[in-house]
Amino acid sequence: MSKGGDPSKDGATIKATKIHKETKKVTQASSVTPALPVISLPITELPTAGKLEFQPSPIHVMSMNAGGPSDGKGSAKIRREYFAGVVLDNEPEIFLIQEFRWQGIRGDVWKDTPLPDRYEYTGNMEASIMYDSKRFRLTELSQTKLQAPLDELKRKGKVSQDFTPIARSCVRRLEIKDPLSTEAFRVLVVSWHGIHSRTNEAEKKTQFRYLQIYMKELSEREEAVVLLGGDFNIRIDRIRSLVDPGEFILYEYQPSKRRKGNIIDYFMASPALSLTDVKYINLAEIRKLTSHDPYKVLDHDPISAVMTKKKGTNESMIPPPKISVQNTLLATGRAN
């Protein structure tokens, strides 16, 4: 003990206190997390490990030429009943239609054969589309967007001046957004009614080649893949060898007996899409309509398929999100 009896002046105590303070400083310093380094990378080099590929749910698509011969008075009503029956029995989410002779799908003419409210109709008599608006919306392309690529192709001589696909088609853009990001999957949905009257097979083949050229150009401009379906008015076996394998896939199916050897209704799609369960719909099995013969008023069978986006597909046709991204990453202890 120091002179005077003050315990606080004791040398051993002072030494112990200093050691305690130094230890406390070291402990506090060791608990501080060091600053994380900032890593600057180009956007194309951002780590993607663990990122899940956006895969939209399957879409039930159908196509049908709703025209047909007359079987006397009431033929239009019977045809409309079968059309409604096809919709109610099969519940397509996208329905490509040709020769639809009614003004839309609502109004007094449909009071005896009402269609579910979720369906919306767009297009014209030659080619139109009906779709389930509760699941998604289809956007109409402006006349300029449809005409500009056609004019360019004609100017370059890639299609003839008398090629007029806009009047025979209904083109709408389907955009399915990824709920977990800003990405979207875009599809040009096309209902097609091929030229038929006063046209020989050679000209129909030429028109088919032109259609592919036009759809390819439109696809590139809209940065979207293509679903094309309808009444092509040329047999599938006649155009099989004309399909551009790098741009489209032709989907074949087992037809009904009446259409065997004369399949003119079919689907085509970009390679990024996959169509499965492609088949025809038997009109004779449509519910509550067995008292009528459907083949006397409808000379085409509806066709059906399930459309999905192929997994692992190169999505160069799908534009990157148009947003500003800071070109830096903060490295973390869990960084790859």
Number of C-alpha atoms within 10 A of each C-alpha: 12 10 8 7 9 9 13 11 13 13 12 11 13 13 10 10 12 11 11 11 11 10 12 12 10 10 11 9 10 10 8 8 7 7 6 10 10 11 10 14 13 9 11 8 8 12 12 8 7 6 7 8 10 17 14 15 10 14 16 19 23 31 28 27 24 21 20 17 13 13 14 9 8 11 17 19 15 19 22 22 20 25 22 20 21 21 18 16 11 15 17 22 21 22 27 27 32 28 17 21 13 13 12 17 21 15 9 9 14 16 10 11 18 16 17 13 11 11 19 19 18 19 21 20 20 19 26 26 25 22 21 19 15 11 11 14 15 23 14 14 14 10 9 9 13 15 14 12 19 25 13 14 17 15 12 10 10 13 21 15 12 8 15 16 20 14 12 18 25 26 26 21 19 20 17 18 15 14 9 8 9 11 17 18 20 20 26 25 24 25 29 30 25 23 19 14 7 6 9 11 13 10 13 20 16 15 21 20 16 19 18 18 18 21 23 19 16 21 19 14 13 18 18 25 29 26 24 24 28 28 26 22 19 20 18 18 13 14 16 13 9 13 15 13 11 8 17 22 20 19 18 16 14 11 18 15 8 12 15 9 12 15 23 18 27 25 28 22 23 23 20 21 19 19 24 13 11 19 20 22 19 14 20 14 13 20 12 10 15 11 7 14 14 23 16 15 23 24 15 22 23 24 24 24 20 17 22 17 21 15 12 10 12 10 14 10 18 17 14 11 11 8 7 6 8 10 12 13 14 11 13 10 7 5 8 7
